[in-house]
Amino acid sequence: MLIDKDEYLISDQNNLFELVLYSTTGNREEQQDRAGITITDDESLIVVCDGMGGSRGGRIASSYVVDTLLNDYFCRDKNANVAGFFVDEMHLIDKAIASFKDDN
């Protein structure tokens, strides 16, 4: 949930708990950090991505990481090794982020 252009609130819950993430820009010109959560009855994933220190496109890169990781995690083969999934996913995301600078 976007509260205004300088802050946002994300919330999700299951039968056991509710998790809320809140972010504000503070004294910076732009908030490049991003976070996302997904909670099911069986598992949950919380992703926090630090921005890129004001680098051009940092907000886009951190949003891409959070969105991609959350989506791919819940679409993965449930029988596959979870640690291996994260290692593979980080390599794929790193390559995608590196290609962003070539596009700009």
N, C-alpha and C positions, 0 to 999 in steps of 0.2 A: 504494500500500500504506500503510495507516494503521498506524503503529507504536504510538502511544498517543494520547490526546486532545490532547497538546501538540506532536506532531511527525508528519510524514509523509514518505514516500520514494516517488518515482515513477521508474520505469525503463523504457526501451524500447531496442530495438536493431535493426539490419539487418546486412547482410553486411559493412559497412565499419566501423561503430562502435556503441558503446553509450553512451547518455546517461542520467545519473542526476541527479535533482533531489532535494534534501533541504531540509526546512524545519522549524524549531522555533519555539516560541512565545517562548522566552527569558524576559525578565522582564515581559512583557505579560500581561494577563488573557486575551486571545484573539488568535489568529493570524488576521488577516483577509486576508492576502496569499494568493494562490493561483497555482499554475502547472500547466501540463499539457504533455505532449509526445506526438507521434505521429510515428513514423518508418516509412516504407515503403522499398522498394528504389529508388524514383524520386524521392522528396521527403520532406521532414520539416518539421514546424511545431512551434515552441516558443512557448508563450504564458505570459507572466508578467504578473500583474495585481496592482498594489499595492492594499492594502486602503483603507478610507476613514477612517483615523485614529480608529478606535473608534466611528464613527457607527453608530447602530442599523441593523442589516441589512447592514453592510459585508461580512461574510463571505458572505452570500447573493449580494450584488451581484457580488463578485469571482469567486465560483464560477460564477455565471451567465455572466459574460463569457468565462471560460476554456472552459467546456463548449460554449457556443454557437459560439464562434469555431472551435474544433477540429472540431466536427461540421459546421458549414456549409462550412468550407474543403475538407474531403474529399468533400462532396456537391456542390460547385460545378460549373459547366460548365467542363470542362478547357480549352476553346477560348477562354474569356473572358479578358480582361485581368486579371492578378493584382493589379496596383496598384489598378485600379478596384474589384475585389472588396473589397479591404481598406477603401477609402474608403466604399463603400456599406455594408459590414458595420458599420463603426464608427458610422455614422449610425443604423442600425437598432438596434444594441445600446444606444447612448446614449438613444434614445427609450424603449426597454424599461426601462432602469435608472431613468430619470426617472419612469416610471409606477409604479415600486416604492414610492416615497414616498407616492403617492396611495392605495395599497392598505393602508398601515400606519397 
